[in-house]
Amino acid sequence: MGTLQGVYLPIITPFQDDEIDEETYRNLIEQYLLTGISGLIPLGTTGESPTLSNDETERMTELTVSAVNGRLPVYVGVGGNCTKKVLQLLTRVERYAIQGILSVCPYYNRPSQRGIYEHFLRISEATNLSIIIYNIPYRTGVNLENETLLKLAEQRNIIGVKDSCGNLKQTAELIGQKPDGFSVLTGEDALFYTTVTHGGDGGILAAAHLRTAEFVEIFRLLQANDYQAALPRWQALSRFIPLLFQEPNPTPLKYVLHRLGLIPSHETRLPLVEISSELQRRLDNLIDSLA
């Protein structure tokens, strides 16, 4: 099914008065299609998927596919901690012309490695879509161990992982053992440079909403082994990343996008609330450099 490489954007869901702002969303897609990203991922955590109804999830899938119109691959966030419900949602989105799904490890109920394996095996068997597994143990409560992930990678349609394990040793070992055609994409924005230099295949990066083409260029330079050119660019770019995650994602990001005039509102849905005045002040000081 092909190796995933490059910068993938887990695009935000813009809201106005608690409704999806469809016009703004289409405009965002048009803008990001011009930046050199490798694909779009709607309905991830950055897209506030936990706060969207199944009908809204399907509508966002439809909007994305229509706006992209085949110009980039689309991987839709479809995950949860009840395998049956995930499969039900999967049947609603797979009717659209998407390339695959990004599916987070089951959260809160803390399944065993066998439970995680069986969960993703059922998803794999239920669809012909490509599947990117999302391992983020500090949110889900359970780490997907490399042994389990590599066993899942034997399934023909499990093609990669969004790796947010938070453990560089685990990540490096996974990169060293991954089979041909299986991609390791970091979900830790601050580790993008490090992951790619260790042999990773790119990243699924919320921060790439800003200075997007620069993220893409850094990846290109690293792929060409031009580390001398890539490093100073990365050092300059990486300075703003910690601020975007100082409070819950995507609230700082939406604030910046609003201040830059890219979205008319930085509205999020509860339980997310607007960022603190102190973080607003610090982000305001960076606005000019983020345009």
Secondary structure, DSSP 8 states (H G I E B T S, - for coil): -----EEEE-----EETTEE-HHHHHHHHHHHTTTT-SEE-TTSTTTTGGGS-HHHHHHHHHHHHHHHTTSS-BEEE---S-HHHHHHHHHHHTTSS--EEEEE---SS---HHHHHHHHHHHHHH-SSEEEEEE-HHHHSS---HHHHHHHTTSTTEEEEEE--S-HHHHHHHHHH--TT-EEEE--GGGHHHHHHTT--EEE-GGGGSSHHHHHHHHHHHHTT-HHHHHHHHHHHTTSHHHHTSSSTTHHHHHHHHHTTSSS-----TT-----HHHHHHHHTTHHHH-
